[in-house]
Amino acid sequence: MTPAHALLQQHFGFSDFRPGQETVINALLEGQSAAAIFPTGSGKSLCYQLPALALPNLTLVISPLLALMQDQLAFLKGKGIAAATIDSTQTYDEAQAVMRQVRDGQIKVLMISVERLKNERFRRFLAQVPLSLLVVDEAHCISEWGHNFRPDYLKLPAYCQQFRIPQVLLLTATATPQVITDMAAKFHIAKSNITTTGFYRPNLDLSVEAVAPNQRLGRLAEYLDSRRDQATIVYVTQQQTAETVADSLTQGGHNACAYHAGLDHERRMQIQQGFMAGRLNTIVATIAFGMGVDKADIRQVIHYDLPKSVENYSQEIGRAGRDGQRSECLVMANQANRSVLENFVFGDTPERSGIETVLGEIAQAGPQWELMGNALSTASNIRPLPLRTLLVYLEMAGLISPQYSYFAEVKFKLLVSDGELLGRFQGERRVFLDALLANSPKGRTWYQADFEALHQAYGSDRSRALTALEYLADQKLIELQSKQMTEVYQVAQPLPDLAALTEQLIGQFEQKEHSEVARIEHMLALLQTGQCVSHALADYFGDAQAPKQCGHCSACRGHAAHLPAPQHPELPGTDQLQHWLAPLSQKVHSEFQQTLSATLAARFLTGLPSPWLTKLKVRNLDGYGALERVPFALVRQKVNSLNH
C-alpha cells in the first residue's frame, strides 16, 4: 500500500481514489506543483486535504466564498484534521486565537479569501509562518479569459514568492483550454502536472425547452408536480424573481424557499441547512447559492432564467446527481432576458472620462501614489471590480507597481490604566511605549496612532509601532482597530504617453466586453445545438472523450431547442427620454459639476449600477431601469441622438 493510500484509508475512510486524484496527490507528495481540472463534485478538495497531512508545514487555501470555507472546514474537522479559517465574521479575539494556533504549529490547513492578503497585519503574520503549499480554489479566477476573472487573483504568484511557498495546487471545475494554459503558466506548472478528468457526466439528463417568459411559472409547477419530495435547485437571475417563483411554488403546495444575497446571513444559513438535512425540498436561488453545497442527492437543477455562461451552466448542473444516480437538468430557455445579461457586461466598462481621472490622479502624485479605493471609485465613477481590473492593467503596462499597503487609520484604547501599561515594561521598551502614547492623539476613549509624529519624535518606524500594538492587543492590554486600507504604488518616472495609454486601456476593456458578450453567444449556441448537448458541453471545455451522442439529452431525443430572437420593447420618444433624463442631468451637474454622458444616461435607463448613480440615490427617480430589456448599445445610441 502506498503512503497516499494509507492516509486515504486512515483519515478519510475510502479504499480507493476517484479518477485523477491519485495523479495530482502523488505530484504534490513528490514536491511538485500541480493543477486539477475536475468537474463539480468530483473530489477536487481531497487533492489538497490529503497532502496537507503529509507535508511538514502549513497548507494555505485561497477560497472565494465563505460558505465554501465553512463546509470544507466542517468536513476536515469531522476527519480529525486541524483546520481553521480567518474570515470577516470573526471577532478580533477569534482571529488572534487562530493565528496563535497557526504560529504554534497546531493548524495544518488555513483557509482565507484572496482579499485577506491585502491586510497589512495578516501579511506580516504570514511572513513569520513556514508554508508548504498554496492551494488556489476556483483558480480560473486568475485568468482574464475565465468567466469569473478576479483581479486580486493576479497577485497570487507574487505572494507565492514573497512568502516562499514551494508548491502550488490550482483547482477548478470550469476552465477552457485557453484558461488552463493561462493559469498554469502564471505559476510555472508543467503540462505533465495538469490533470483533467473530463466533463461528461453519464448520469445527468440535459434538457433544453423553449418556454416563453409568461409560461415559465406554469411549466415549472407542472414539471415539479410529478417530482415532489425530491431535492431541487431552481436558478434565477434576480432576487425579486427568486421571491416571486418561491411564493408561487409554495402556494401550489411545494416545500420551497427563496435564497439570495439580499437575505441576512443567518436566514441564508437556516435555509441551506434545511435543504442539506432534507427538511426543505426546493431552493429557488440566485447564483449566490451552490458554491460548496455538497449534497449528493440533488435530483433536479432547473434554470428558470438563462445561465450567465457555459461555465456557469456547467458549474450549476454539476450540483445534481453527485451520488451517481440519474438526475435531470432542465433549462426553460428563451432570449427575453438576453439583453439583461448583455447589459451587465456593458455596465462594467469604464468610460473614457473615468480612465482619464485615474491617470490624472497618478500623474499628479509624483513617484509614489497612495490609493484609497472607495474614494477613487467615486471620483472616477468606476465600480470597484473594474477599477481593480484597471489597476492590474496599469501594473501590466508598467505605469505603476505595488509597494505595500497599510491602514490609514489605526486606533487603540487601553484596557488597563496607562500607568499599569507602562509599569509592565522596563528600559528602552518603556520609553518607546511612552513615546507611542504621547504621539497618539486621544479622544474620549480611543487613541489615534500617528506614526509620522512618532518617527519625528523618537525615530521609530511604523513597523515597530504596529508590532508593539499587536503584541499589546494579544496580551489583552489594548483593543486595536484598523480601517481605510491605503495601497501604495510606485509610479514610473518619466511618465509614458498617457493619451496613448488611455487608448490602449479603452481597447483592453472593449476586448473584454466583446469576450463577455461572446460568452453569452456560446451559451445560446450550446442550448440550441442540434447534435448532442452533453457532447457540445464537453467539447467547449476541450474534452474529446465524451460520446458524440449521449442518448440522454433533448437533442439526442430529437427535441433540439430553437429560441426565437427577442422582441425588444419600442424605444420611447424624445420628449419621454428628456423628461426622464432632465432631473438626473441636474443632479449630476450639481453633485459632480459634470455634464451627463450618454453612457451614464444609458446605465440609468437600463438600471445598471455605477458609483455616481448610487451616490445620487437615483432608484426612486422616474425612468430608472425603464429600458432594462432594451440592448444597452441601442439605448446609448438613442440618448446620443438627443444631443445632436
C-alpha positions in Angstrom: 0.0 0.0 0.0 1.4 3.4 -1.0 1.7 6.2 1.7 -1.1 8.1 -0.1 -3.5 5.1 0.1 -2.6 4.6 3.8 -3.6 8.2 4.5 -6.8 7.9 2.4 -8.0 4.9 4.4 -6.8 6.1 7.8 -8.2 9.7 7.7 -10.9 9.6 5.0 -12.2 6.0 5.2 -12.0 5.5 1.4 -10.5 2.4 -0.1 -9.6 3.9 -3.4 -9.2 7.2 -5.2 -11.6 8.8 -7.7 -10.3 9.4 -11.2 -7.4 11.9 -11.3 -7.0 12.3 -7.6 -4.0 9.9 -7.1 -2.1 11.5 -10.0 -2.4 15.0 -8.5 -1.7 13.9 -5.0 1.4 11.9 -6.0 2.8 15.0 -7.8 2.4 17.1 -4.7 3.9 14.4 -2.4 6.9 14.3 -4.8 7.4 18.1 -4.2 6.0 19.4 -7.5 3.2 21.9 -8.2 0.0 20.7 -9.9 -3.4 21.7 -11.4 -6.6 19.6 -11.1 -9.4 20.4 -13.5 -12.2 18.1 -12.4 -16.0 18.5 -12.9 -18.0 19.9 -10.0 -18.5 17.2 -7.3 -15.5 15.0 -8.4 -13.4 15.3 -5.3 -11.1 18.2 -6.0 -10.8 19.1 -2.3 -9.2 15.8 -1.4 -6.3 16.7 -3.7 -5.1 19.2 -1.0 -6.7 17.7 2.1 -4.6 14.5 1.9 -1.2 16.1 1.1 -1.8 18.6 3.8 -1.4 15.8 6.3 1.8 14.6 4.8 3.5 17.9 4.2 5.6 19.4 7.0 4.2 22.9 7.2 1.0 24.9 6.8 -1.2 24.5 3.7 -2.8 27.9 2.8 -6.1 27.6 0.9 -7.4 30.6 -1.1 -11.2 30.2 -1.4 -13.6 32.7 -3.0 -16.6 32.1 -0.8 -17.2 32.0 3.0 -19.8 29.2 2.6 -17.3 27.1 0.7 -14.7 27.6 3.5 -17.2 26.7 6.3 -18.3 23.5 4.5 -14.8 22.3 3.9 -13.8 23.3 7.5 -16.6 21.2 8.9 -15.5 18.2 6.7 -11.9 18.5 7.8 -12.7 18.8 11.5 -15.0 15.8 11.1 -12.0 13.8 9.8 -9.8 14.9 12.8 -7.7 17.3 10.6 -6.7 20.5 12.3 -8.1 23.2 10.1 -9.2 26.8 10.6 -10.3 29.9 8.7 -9.8 33.6 9.3 -12.7 35.5 7.9 -14.9 38.6 8.1 -17.4 37.0 10.5 -14.8 36.6 13.3 -14.1 38.9 16.2 -10.6 40.3 16.7 -10.0 37.8 19.5 -11.2 34.8 17.5 -8.9 35.7 14.6 -6.0 36.2 17.1 -6.7 32.8 18.6 -6.5 31.1 15.2 -3.2 33.0 14.4 -1.7 31.8 17.7 -2.6 28.2 16.8 -1.1 28.6 13.4 2.1 30.1 14.9 2.3 27.2 17.3 2.0 24.6 14.5 -1.3 23.3 15.8 -3.1 24.0 12.5 -2.4 22.1 9.2 -4.9 23.9 6.9 -5.7 27.6 7.0 -8.5 28.9 4.7 -8.7 32.6 3.7 -10.2 34.8 1.0 -7.8 36.4 -1.5 -8.8 39.8 0.0 -7.3 38.8 3.3 -3.8 39.1 1.7 -4.4 42.9 1.3 -4.4 43.1 5.1 -1.1 44.5 6.2 -1.2 42.9 9.6 -2.1 39.5 8.2 0.7 39.6 5.7 3.2 40.4 8.5 1.9 37.4 10.4 2.1 35.1 7.3 5.7 36.1 6.7 6.6 34.5 10.0 4.9 31.2 9.3 6.6 28.3 7.4 4.3 27.2 4.5 4.4 24.0 2.4 1.6 24.5 -0.1 -0.6 27.3 -1.6 -4.0 26.0 -2.8 -5.9 28.2 -5.2 -9.6 27.1 -5.3 -11.6 28.4 -8.3 -8.3 29.0 -10.0 -9.9 30.1 -13.2 -10.5 33.5 -11.5 -6.8 34.3 -12.2 -7.3 34.3 -16.0 -8.8 37.2 -17.9 -10.2 34.6 -20.2 -12.0 32.9 -17.3 -15.7 33.5 -16.6 -15.1 34.9 -13.1 -11.9 37.0 -13.5 -10.9 38.5 -10.2 -8.0 40.9 -10.5 -6.7 40.2 -6.9 -6.0 36.6 -8.0 -3.4 38.0 -10.4 -1.2 38.9 -7.4 -1.1 35.3 -6.1 2.1 34.4 -8.0 3.9 37.4 -6.4 2.6 36.4 -2.9 3.8 32.9 -3.5 7.3 34.2 -4.0 7.1 36.7 -1.1 6.1 34.0 1.4 8.5 31.5 -0.1 5.8 28.8 -0.7 7.5 26.0 -2.5 4.4 24.3 -4.1 1.1 25.3 -5.6 -2.1 23.4 -6.4 -4.7 25.0 -8.7 -8.2 23.7 -8.5 -11.2 24.4 -10.8 -14.2 22.8 -12.4 -14.7 25.2 -15.2 -11.7 26.0 -17.4 -11.5 26.1 -21.2 -8.2 25.0 -22.7 -7.1 28.7 -23.1 -7.8 29.3 -19.4 -5.9 26.2 -18.3 -2.9 27.2 -20.3 -3.0 30.8 -18.9 -3.4 29.9 -15.2 -0.7 27.1 -15.3 1.8 29.5 -17.0 1.3 32.1 -14.2 2.6 29.5 -11.6 5.1 27.7 -13.9 3.2 24.4 -13.7 4.5 21.8 -16.1 2.0 20.5 -18.6 2.6 17.0 -17.3 1.3 18.0 -13.9 -2.1 19.3 -15.3 -4.7 16.6 -14.7 -8.1 16.9 -16.5 -10.6 14.2 -15.9 -13.3 15.1 -18.5 -16.6 16.9 -18.3 -19.0 14.3 -19.4 -21.5 13.1 -16.7 -23.3 10.0 -17.9 -26.0 10.2 -15.1 -27.1 13.8 -16.0 -30.1 14.1 -18.3 -29.8 17.5 -20.0 -33.0 19.1 -21.4 -33.5 22.5 -23.1 -37.0 23.6 -23.7 -38.1 26.8 -25.4 -40.6 28.3 -22.9 -42.0 31.8 -23.3 -41.4 34.1 -20.2 -45.0 34.2 -19.2 -45.4 30.4 -19.4 -42.4 29.5 -17.2 -44.3 29.5 -13.8 -46.9 27.1 -15.2 -44.3 24.8 -16.8 -42.2 24.8 -13.6 -45.1 23.8 -11.4 -46.2 21.1 -13.9 -42.6 19.8 -14.0 -42.2 19.7 -10.3 -45.7 18.3 -9.6 -44.5 14.9 -10.9 -41.3 15.1 -8.9 -42.4 16.1 -5.5 -40.3 15.4 -2.4 -37.0 15.4 -4.4 -34.1 17.8 -3.8 -34.3 20.5 -6.4 -32.5 23.8 -7.2 -34.2 26.3 -9.4 -31.8 29.0 -10.6 -32.9 32.5 -11.4 -31.0 35.8 -12.3 -32.5 38.3 -9.9 -33.5 38.4 -6.2 -37.1 39.5 -6.9 -37.6 36.6 -9.3 -36.4 34.2 -6.6 -39.1 35.5 -4.2 -41.9 35.5 -6.8 -41.1 32.0 -8.0 -40.7 30.6 -4.5 -44.1 32.2 -3.4 -45.8 30.7 -6.4 -44.5 27.2 -5.8 -45.4 27.4 -2.1 -49.0 28.4 -3.0 -49.0 25.3 -5.2 -48.2 23.1 -2.2 -44.4 22.7 -2.9 -41.9 22.9 0.0 -39.9 25.8 -1.5 -37.9 28.7 -0.3 -36.1 31.7 -2.0 -32.3 32.1 -1.4 -30.3 35.2 -2.5 -27.7 37.7 -1.3 -30.5 40.1 -0.1 -31.3 37.8 2.8 -29.3 38.1 6.0 -26.5 35.6 6.8 -28.5 33.8 9.5 -31.5 33.3 7.3 -29.4 32.0 4.4 -27.6 29.5 6.7 -31.0 28.4 8.1 -32.3 27.7 4.5 -29.2 26.0 3.4 -29.1 23.7 6.5 -32.8 22.9 6.0 -32.1 21.9 2.4 -29.0 19.8 3.3 -31.0 18.0 6.0 -33.9 17.2 3.7 -36.4 19.4 5.6 -36.7 21.7 2.6 -37.1 20.2 -0.9 -36.8 23.1 -3.3 -34.5 26.1 -3.3 -35.2 29.0 -5.7 -31.9 30.7 -5.8 -29.6 33.3 -7.5 -26.1 32.1 -8.1 -25.3 33.1 -4.5 -26.4 29.5 -3.7 -24.4 26.4 -4.6 -20.7 27.0 -4.2 -19.6 24.4 -1.7 -23.1 22.8 -1.4 -22.1 19.2 -1.4 -25.4 17.4 -1.2 -25.2 14.1 -3.0 -28.9 13.5 -3.9 -30.0 16.7 -5.7 -32.3 15.2 -8.4 -33.2 18.3 -10.4 -31.4 21.5 -11.4 -33.7 23.8 -13.3 -32.7 27.1 -15.0 -35.7 29.4 -14.9 -33.6 32.1 -16.4 -30.8 31.7 -18.9 -27.5 30.8 -17.2 -24.9 33.6 -17.4 -22.4 31.5 -19.4 -21.5 27.9 -20.4 -19.1 27.8 -17.4 -22.0 28.8 -15.0 -24.3 26.3 -16.6 -21.7 23.5 -16.2 -21.0 24.5 -12.6 -24.7 24.7 -11.7 -25.8 21.4 -13.3 -22.7 19.8 -11.7 -24.5 20.1 -8.3 -27.0 17.4 -9.5 -26.5 13.7 -9.0 -23.3 13.6 -7.2 -24.3 10.2 -5.9 -24.1 8.9 -9.4 -27.9 8.4 -9.7 -29.8 9.7 -12.7 -30.7 13.4 -12.2 -32.4 15.8 -14.5 -31.3 19.3 -15.6 -33.7 21.5 -17.4 -33.3 24.9 -19.0 -36.5 26.8 -19.6 -35.0 28.8 -22.4 -35.9 31.9 -24.2 -34.0 35.0 -25.3 -36.2 37.5 -23.5 -33.6 38.4 -20.8 -30.6 38.2 -23.2 -30.4 42.0 -23.1 -30.4 42.0 -19.3 -27.4 39.6 -19.3 -25.5 41.6 -22.0 -26.3 44.9 -20.4 -24.5 43.8 -17.2 -21.4 43.4 -19.3 -21.6 47.0 -20.6 -22.3 48.3 -17.1 -18.7 47.2 -16.0 -16.8 49.1 -18.8 -15.2 52.3 -17.5 -15.9 55.5 -19.5 -13.0 57.4 -21.1 -13.5 60.2 -18.6 -13.2 57.7 -15.7 -9.9 56.3 -17.1 -8.6 59.8 -17.6 -9.5 60.7 -14.0 -7.5 57.8 -12.6 -4.5 58.5 -14.9 -4.7 62.2 -13.9 -4.5 61.3 -10.2 -1.5 59.1 -10.8 0.3 61.8 -12.8 -0.2 64.4 -10.1 1.0 62.0 -7.3 4.7 62.0 -8.4 6.9 59.0 -7.9 4.6 57.5 -5.2 0.9 57.2 -5.3 -1.4 56.4 -2.4 -4.7 54.9 -3.4 -7.8 54.7 -1.3 -10.1 52.6 -3.5 -13.5 53.8 -2.4 -12.7 57.4 -2.9 -11.2 56.8 -6.3 -14.2 54.6 -7.3 -16.5 57.6 -6.6 -14.2 60.2 -8.2 -13.8 58.2 -11.4 -17.3 56.7 -11.5 -15.8 53.2 -12.0 -17.2 50.3 -10.0 -14.8 48.6 -7.6 -14.2 45.4 -9.6 -13.5 47.1 -13.0 -11.4 49.6 -11.1 -9.2 46.8 -9.7 -9.0 45.4 -13.3 -7.9 48.8 -14.5 -5.2 48.9 -11.8 -4.0 45.5 -12.8 -3.8 46.7 -16.5 -1.8 49.7 -15.3 0.6 47.3 -13.5 0.9 45.2 -16.6 1.6 48.3 -18.7 4.4 49.3 -16.3 2.9 52.6 -15.1 2.5 51.5 -11.5 4.0 48.8 -9.3 2.5 47.9 -5.9 4.9 48.6 -3.0 2.8 47.9 0.1 -0.5 48.7 1.7 -1.3 50.0 5.1 -4.3 51.1 7.2 -4.7 54.8 7.0 -6.3 54.7 10.4 -5.0 52.7 13.4 -6.9 53.3 16.7 -6.5 51.7 20.1 -8.0 52.0 23.5 -6.4 51.0 26.8 -7.9 48.1 28.7 -5.7 48.9 31.7 -4.5 52.3 33.0 -1.6 54.0 31.2 0.4 53.7 34.5 -0.2 49.9 34.7 0.6 49.5 31.0 3.9 51.3 31.2 4.7 49.6 34.6 4.8 46.2 32.8 7.9 47.3 30.8 11.5 48.3 31.6 14.2 50.4 30.0 14.0 51.4 26.3 10.8 49.5 25.7 9.0 51.6 28.4 10.4 54.8 26.9 9.2 53.7 23.4 5.7 52.9 24.7 5.6 56.3 26.5 6.5 58.0 23.2 3.9 56.0 21.3 1.2 57.1 23.7 2.4 60.7 23.7 2.3 60.8 19.9 -1.1 59.3 19.6 -3.8 62.0 20.0 -6.5 60.7 22.3 -10.3 61.3 22.0 -12.6 60.4 24.9 -11.5 56.7 24.8 -9.6 55.9 21.7 -6.0 56.9 20.8 -5.3 57.6 17.1 -1.8 56.3 16.2 0.3 59.0 14.4 3.3 57.1 13.1 4.8 60.1 11.4 4.8 62.1 14.6 6.3 59.1 16.5 9.0 58.9 13.8 9.8 62.6 14.2 9.9 62.5 18.0 11.5 59.1 18.6 13.0 57.9 15.3 11.0 54.7 15.4 9.3 53.3 12.2 5.7 52.3 11.6 6.6 48.6 11.5 7.9 48.6 15.1 4.9 50.5 16.4 2.5 48.1 14.7 4.3 45.1 16.1 4.1 46.7 19.6 0.4 47.4 19.3 -0.3 43.9 18.0 1.6 42.5 21.0 -0.3 44.6 23.4 -3.6 43.6 21.9 -2.5 39.9 22.1 -1.8 40.4 25.8 -5.3 42.0 26.3 -3.8 45.3 27.3 -5.4 47.2 24.5 -8.2 46.9 21.9 -6.9 47.5 18.4 -8.8 48.7 15.4 -7.6 49.4 11.8 -9.5 50.6 8.8 -9.4 52.5 5.5 -6.9 50.4 3.5 -4.4 52.5 1.6 -2.4 50.9 -1.2 1.0 52.5 -2.1 2.2 52.2 -5.6 5.5 53.3 -7.2 4.8 55.4 -10.4 7.1 55.1 -13.4 9.3 58.1 -14.0 9.2 59.7 -16.5 5.5 59.1 -17.2 4.7 57.3 -20.5 2.4 59.0 -23.1 -0.8 59.0 -21.1 -3.0 59.7 -24.2 -1.7 56.6 -25.9 -2.1 54.6 -22.7 -5.7 55.8 -22.4 -6.4 54.4 -25.9 -4.7 51.1 -25.1 -6.8 50.7 -21.9 -10.1 51.6 -23.7 -9.1 48.9 -26.3 -8.5 46.3 -23.5 -11.8 47.0 -21.9 -13.6 46.8 -25.2 -11.9 43.5 -25.9 -13.1 42.2 -22.5 -16.6 43.4 -23.3 -16.6 41.6 -26.7 -15.3 38.4 -25.0 -18.1 38.5 -22.3 -20.8 39.1 -25.0 -19.3 36.2 -27.0 -19.6 34.1 -23.9 -23.4 34.6 -24.0 -23.4 33.8 -27.7 -21.5 30.5 -26.9 -24.1 29.6 -24.3 -27.1 30.3 -26.7 -25.4 28.2 -29.4 -24.9 25.3 -26.9 -28.5 25.4 -25.8 -29.7 25.3 -29.4 -27.4 22.6 -30.7 -29.0 20.1 -33.0 -26.4 17.4 -32.2 -25.9 16.5 -28.6 -26.0 18.9 -25.6 -23.6 16.7 -23.5 -21.1 16.5 -26.3 -21.2 20.2 -27.1 -20.7 21.0 -23.4 -17.7 18.6 -23.1 -16.2 20.0 -26.4 -16.4 23.6 -25.1 -14.0 22.5 -22.3 -11.7 20.7 -24.6 -12.8 17.2 -23.5 -12.5 14.9 -26.6 -13.5 11.8 -24.7 -17.3 12.4 -24.4 -19.5 10.3 -26.7 -20.8 12.0 -29.9 -24.4 11.1 -28.9 -25.1 10.7 -25.2 -28.7 9.4 -25.7 -29.9 11.3 -22.6 -30.3 14.9 -23.7 -33.2 16.7 -25.5 -31.1 17.0 -28.8 -30.4 13.2 -28.8 -34.2 12.7 -28.2 -34.9 14.7 -31.4 -36.1 17.8 -29.5 -33.4 20.3 -30.1 -34.5 23.8 -28.9 -35.0 26.7 -31.2 -35.1 30.1 -29.4 -36.7 32.9 -31.4 -34.9 36.2 -31.3 -36.3 38.5 -28.6 -38.7 41.3 -29.4 -37.2 44.5 -28.0 -39.7 47.0 -26.5 -40.0 50.1 -28.6 -37.8 53.0 -27.6 -39.7 55.9 -26.2 -39.9 59.2 -28.0 -37.6 62.2 -27.4 -40.0 64.0 -25.1 -40.3 61.0 -22.8 -36.5 60.5 -22.7 -35.8 64.1 -21.9 -38.5 64.0 -19.2 -36.7 61.1 -17.6 -33.1 62.4 -18.0 -33.6 66.1 -17.0 -33.7 65.5 -13.2 -30.7 63.2 -13.5 -28.7 65.7 -15.5 -29.4 68.4 -12.9 -28.2 66.0 -10.1 -25.0 65.1 -11.9 -24.2 68.8 -12.6 -25.0 69.8 -9.0 -23.1 67.0 -7.3 -20.1 66.4 -9.6 -20.0 69.6 -11.8 -20.1 67.3 -14.9 -22.4 67.0 -17.9 -24.5 63.9 -18.1 -22.8 61.5 -20.5 -24.7 59.2 -22.9 -23.2 56.2 -21.2 -24.3 57.2 -17.7 -27.7 58.1 -19.0 -28.0 54.6 -20.6 -26.9 53.0 -17.4 -29.7 54.9 -15.6 -32.3 53.9 -18.1 -31.3 50.2 -18.2 -31.0 50.0 -14.4 -27.2 49.3 -14.2 -25.3 50.3 -11.1 -22.5 52.9 -11.0 -20.8 54.8 -8.1 -22.3 58.1 -9.2 -25.8 56.7 -9.6 -25.6 55.1 -6.2 -24.4 58.3 -4.6 -27.2 60.3 -6.2 -29.8 57.7 -4.9 -31.5 57.5 -8.3 -33.5 54.4 -7.8 -36.6 56.5 -6.9 -36.3 58.7 -10.0 -38.8 58.2 -12.8 -37.2 56.3 -15.6 -34.7 54.3 -13.6 -34.5 50.8 -15.2 -37.4 51.6 -17.5 -35.4 50.2 -20.5 -33.7 47.2 -18.8 -34.9 44.8 -21.6 -33.5 47.0 -24.4 -29.9 46.4 -25.6 -27.6 48.9 -23.9 -26.0 49.9 -27.2 -29.4 50.9 -28.7 -30.3 53.0 -25.6 -26.9 54.8 -25.7 -27.3 55.4 -29.4 -30.8 56.9 -28.8 -29.5 59.1 -26.0 -26.6 60.3 -28.1 -29.1 61.4 -30.8 -30.8 63.7 -28.3 -27.6 65.8 -28.2 -27.3 66.2 -32.0 
